[in-house]
Amino acid sequence: MWTDNAFVFTMRLSAPPERKTAFQRRIIDLDLLHGTSQPGGPRQNAFIERSNRTDNEELFDLMRFEDSESRRYYPRLWEDDYNPRRPHQGRGMRTPLEAYLAEYRSQA
């Protein structure tokens, strides 16, 4: 699992090294490895930064959620609409769904 150094992912930069976040404890429970980008190295996580920008511009900046249930529900609806209809230049003008199916269907 690759993340940036946000406090939700790691307390490495602000607490004793033995102290773990809930995210880190879950990663350990799942027997996964957790790597982080270098602080101040946004190019290392450019893919997720671009995804966050799109999410913000096309959903979060346009909506005000009434409650926490709406906050969980609407992003899923938006994702269900976005993935099958939005072609991406970086994916050979395929939608995320088309790229996923082409890559992983053969592995099923």
Kinemage of the C-alpha trace (Angstrom):
@kinemage 1
@onewidth
@group {chain A} dominant
@subgroup {mainchain}
@vectorlist {calphas} color= white
{ca met a 1} P 0.000 0.000 0.000
{ca trp a 2} L 1.504 3.328 -1.088
{ca thr a 3} L 0.414 6.605 0.542
{ca asp a 4} L 1.694 10.052 1.261
{ca asn a 5} L 2.653 11.095 4.792
{ca ala a 6} L -0.747 12.453 5.804
{ca phe a 7} L -1.445 12.100 9.501
{ca val a 8} L -4.243 9.602 8.835
{ca phe a 9} L -1.690 7.223 7.270
{ca thr a 10} L 1.363 7.718 9.450
{ca met a 11} L 2.439 9.568 12.550
{ca arg a 12} L 6.094 9.093 11.565
{ca leu a 13} L 6.772 12.802 11.339
{ca ser a 14} L 4.924 13.817 14.499
{ca ala a 15} L 4.997 11.047 17.116
{ca pro a 16} L 7.231 8.336 18.562
{ca pro a 17} L 7.853 5.654 15.883
{ca glu a 18} L 6.152 2.922 17.908
{ca arg a 19} L 2.822 4.801 17.860
{ca lys a 20} L 0.567 3.608 15.006
{ca thr a 21} L -2.520 5.070 13.332
{ca ala a 22} L -5.681 2.985 12.845
{ca phe a 23} L -4.691 2.755 9.163
{ca gln a 24} L -1.247 1.358 10.029
{ca arg a 25} L -2.741 -1.156 12.477
{ca arg a 26} L -5.142 -2.360 9.771
{ca ile a 27} L -2.302 -2.715 7.250
{ca ile a 28} L -0.426 -4.832 9.789
{ca asp a 29} L -3.551 -6.937 10.479
{ca leu a 30} L -3.897 -7.589 6.733
{ca asp a 31} L -0.199 -8.479 6.476
{ca leu a 32} L 0.397 -5.776 3.848
{ca leu a 33} L 3.423 -3.568 3.328
{ca his a 34} L 3.045 0.214 3.649
{ca gly a 35} L 5.318 2.583 1.755
{ca thr a 36} L 5.190 6.360 1.809
{ca ser a 37} L 6.315 9.058 -0.588
{ca gln a 38} L 9.075 11.428 0.416
{ca pro a 39} L 7.807 14.512 2.255
{ca gly a 40} L 7.534 17.362 -0.236
{ca gly a 41} L 7.620 14.952 -3.183
{ca pro a 42} L 4.234 15.399 -4.888
{ca arg a 43} L 5.478 13.838 -8.131
{ca gln a 44} L 5.698 10.513 -6.342
{ca asn a 45} L 1.942 10.458 -5.855
{ca ala a 46} L 0.856 12.477 -8.898
{ca phe a 47} L -1.707 9.862 -9.988
{ca ile a 48} L -3.735 10.114 -6.790
{ca glu a 49} L -3.297 13.903 -6.642
{ca arg a 50} L -4.823 14.167 -10.128
{ca ser a 51} L -7.642 11.850 -9.116
{ca asn a 52} L -8.317 13.956 -6.017
{ca arg a 53} L -8.404 17.095 -8.157
{ca thr a 54} L -10.991 15.560 -10.498
{ca asp a 55} L -13.074 14.348 -7.549
{ca asn a 56} L -13.023 17.821 -6.035
{ca glu a 57} L -13.799 19.705 -9.253
{ca glu a 58} L -16.566 17.420 -10.460
{ca leu a 59} L -18.231 16.394 -7.209
{ca phe a 60} L -17.126 17.814 -3.873
{ca asp a 61} L -16.873 21.461 -4.972
{ca leu a 62} L -20.360 21.262 -6.512
{ca met a 63} L -22.265 19.476 -3.738
{ca arg a 64} L -23.093 20.138 -0.143
{ca phe a 65} L -23.894 16.925 1.654
{ca glu a 66} L -26.820 16.933 4.057
{ca asp a 67} L -25.429 14.271 6.365
{ca ser a 68} L -22.722 11.638 6.693
{ca glu a 69} L -24.832 9.049 4.879
{ca ser a 70} L -25.075 11.327 1.827
{ca arg a 71} L -21.322 11.954 2.091
{ca arg a 72} L -20.756 8.184 1.735
{ca tyr a 73} L -23.497 7.567 -0.840
{ca tyr a 74} L -23.029 10.289 -3.488
{ca pro a 75} L -19.335 9.713 -4.180
{ca arg a 76} L -20.174 6.090 -4.948
{ca leu a 77} L -22.925 7.150 -7.376
{ca trp a 78} L -20.540 9.593 -9.031
{ca glu a 79} L -17.869 6.892 -9.329
{ca asp a 80} L -20.403 4.459 -10.849
{ca asp a 81} L -21.163 7.092 -13.499
{ca tyr a 82} L -17.570 8.290 -14.029
{ca asn a 83} L -15.787 4.951 -14.493
{ca pro a 84} L -17.775 3.610 -17.471
{ca arg a 85} L -18.130 6.910 -19.390
{ca arg a 86} L -14.930 9.014 -19.036
{ca pro a 87} L -12.145 8.104 -21.513
{ca his a 88} L -8.630 8.918 -20.319
{ca gln a 89} L -5.699 9.908 -22.474
{ca gly a 90} L -3.299 8.034 -20.184
{ca arg a 91} L -5.322 4.855 -20.692
{ca gly a 92} L -5.320 4.961 -24.491
{ca met a 93} L -8.647 6.849 -24.566
{ca arg a 94} L -10.337 3.984 -22.734
{ca thr a 95} L -12.618 4.500 -19.768
{ca pro a 96} L -11.373 3.306 -16.367
{ca leu a 97} L -13.805 0.393 -16.620
{ca glu a 98} L -12.540 -0.610 -20.077
{ca ala a 99} L -8.930 -0.414 -18.894
{ca tyr a 100} L -9.709 -2.454 -15.788
{ca leu a 101} L -11.540 -5.152 -17.738
{ca ala a 102} L -8.782 -5.366 -20.361
{ca glu a 103} L -6.124 -5.734 -17.667
{ca tyr a 104} L -7.835 -7.975 -15.128
{ca arg a 105} L -10.469 -9.992 -16.988
{ca ser a 106} L -7.793 -12.401 -18.232
{ca gln a 107} L -6.608 -12.945 -14.647
{ca ala a 108} L -10.043 -13.964 -13.305
